[in-house]
Amino acid sequence: MFSHILLPADGSPLSEAAILKGIQFAKTINAKVTGLCVLPKERYLSYDSELSGEVRKQIAERCTAQAKIVLSKIEAAAGEAGVPCDSAQEINDRPYEAIVEAAERNGCDLIIMASHGRRGVEGLVLGSETQKVLTHSKIPVLVYR
C-alpha cells in the first residue's frame, strides 16, 4: 500500500489535526512520515521596502523558529506513536511546488494535508495550496477537513 507519507504543515490547528491523523494512519500501515514546513523567501516577508536588513533578518529568524516548532511537534507525535519520522524545511514562494517537489524527492507515495475550505472570494484571493497540490501532484493526496 503506502510506505512513506509526506505531512506538510503550516502550524494551524487544522494542519495539526491532519498531522495527528496522518501519523495514526502511518502507524496502522507501518509507514514512515516526513514532516514539511514551507517558508516564504525573505523578500516576501514584508512589503515595506524601508525595513532595515536587521529587521528583515529578525523576521526571517522568527519564521525559521516557528517552522522548527511545527516540525518538532510532528517529530514528537511520531515518536510517541512509534512511527519513523524525518522532517524538512523548504523555502519557496509557492508552497504547493515545494510540497510536490519534496514528496517526489523523498520518495513519498502519499501526501496527507489539511484543507482550510476557503471558498468564494476568499478562496480566489488567497488560493488553495491544497487544491494546487491536488492539481499538480502525481502522487496520491489525502485531504483532511
C-alpha positions in Angstrom: 0.0 0.0 0.0 1.8 3.2 1.2 5.2 3.2 2.8 6.2 6.9 3.1 3.8 9.7 3.8 4.5 13.4 3.4 2.9 15.6 6.1 3.0 19.3 5.1 2.2 21.6 8.0 1.6 25.3 8.4 1.1 25.4 12.2 -2.6 26.0 12.1 -4.9 23.9 14.3 -6.4 22.2 11.3 -3.0 21.3 10.0 -2.0 19.9 13.4 -5.1 17.7 13.4 -4.3 16.5 9.9 -0.8 15.7 11.1 -2.0 13.6 14.0 -4.4 11.7 11.8 -1.7 11.2 9.3 0.6 9.8 12.0 -2.1 7.5 13.2 -2.7 6.3 9.7 1.0 5.7 9.1 1.2 3.6 12.3 -1.6 1.4 11.2 0.1 0.6 7.8 3.7 0.6 9.2 4.7 3.6 7.1 7.2 6.3 7.8 6.4 10.0 7.7 8.2 13.2 6.7 7.0 16.5 8.1 7.4 19.5 5.9 7.2 23.2 6.6 7.5 25.7 3.7 8.7 29.2 4.4 8.5 32.2 2.0 11.6 33.8 0.5 12.9 36.7 2.5 11.7 39.3 0.0 8.1 38.4 0.6 8.3 38.5 4.4 7.3 42.2 4.2 6.1 44.6 1.6 7.7 47.5 3.2 10.9 48.3 1.3 12.0 50.6 4.1 12.8 47.8 6.5 16.4 47.6 7.6 18.4 44.5 6.9 18.4 43.8 10.7 14.6 43.8 10.8 14.4 41.5 7.8 16.8 39.2 9.5 14.7 39.1 12.6 11.6 38.4 10.7 13.3 35.5 8.8 14.7 34.2 12.2 11.2 34.2 13.7 9.8 32.3 10.7 12.5 29.7 10.9 11.9 29.4 14.7 8.2 28.9 14.1 8.9 26.2 11.5 11.2 24.4 13.9 8.4 24.4 16.5 5.9 23.0 14.0 8.4 20.3 12.8 9.3 19.4 16.4 5.6 18.8 17.2 5.4 16.4 14.2 8.6 14.6 15.3 7.3 14.3 18.9 3.9 13.0 17.9 5.5 10.5 15.5 8.0 9.4 18.3 5.1 8.9 20.7 3.3 6.7 18.2 6.5 4.8 17.3 6.4 6.0 13.7 9.7 6.7 11.9 9.9 10.4 11.1 12.1 12.8 9.1 11.5 16.5 8.8 12.3 19.1 6.3 12.1 22.9 5.9 11.8 24.4 2.5 12.0 28.0 1.2 9.6 28.7 -1.7 7.1 31.4 -2.5 4.8 28.7 -3.9 4.2 26.2 -1.1 2.4 23.8 -3.4 5.5 23.5 -5.6 7.7 22.8 -2.5 5.2 20.2 -1.3 5.1 18.3 -4.6 8.9 18.5 -5.1 9.6 17.3 -1.6 7.2 14.4 -2.0 9.0 13.3 -5.2 12.5 14.0 -3.9 11.9 12.0 -0.7 10.2 9.0 -2.4 6.8 9.6 -0.7 3.9 7.7 -2.1 1.2 9.7 -0.3 0.6 13.3 0.8 -1.7 13.9 3.7 -2.6 17.6 4.2 -5.3 19.8 5.6 -7.7 22.0 3.6 -9.0 25.2 5.2 -12.0 25.1 3.0 -11.8 28.7 1.8 -14.5 29.4 -0.8 -15.8 32.3 -2.8 -13.8 35.5 -3.0 -11.5 34.4 -0.1 -10.6 31.2 -1.9 -9.9 33.1 -5.1 -7.8 35.8 -3.5 -5.8 33.5 -1.1 -5.9 30.5 -3.3 -5.8 27.0 -2.0 -2.4 25.3 -1.6 -4.2 22.0 -1.2 -6.1 22.5 -4.4 -2.8 23.3 -6.2 -1.2 20.2 -4.7 -4.1 18.1 -5.9 -3.8 19.6 -9.4 0.0 19.3 -9.8 0.9 16.1 -7.8 1.4 12.8 -9.5 1.4 11.3 -6.0 -2.0 10.5 -4.3 -3.2 13.2 -1.9 -5.5 12.6 1.1 -7.2 15.8 2.2 -8.2 16.2 5.8 -11.0 18.7 6.7 
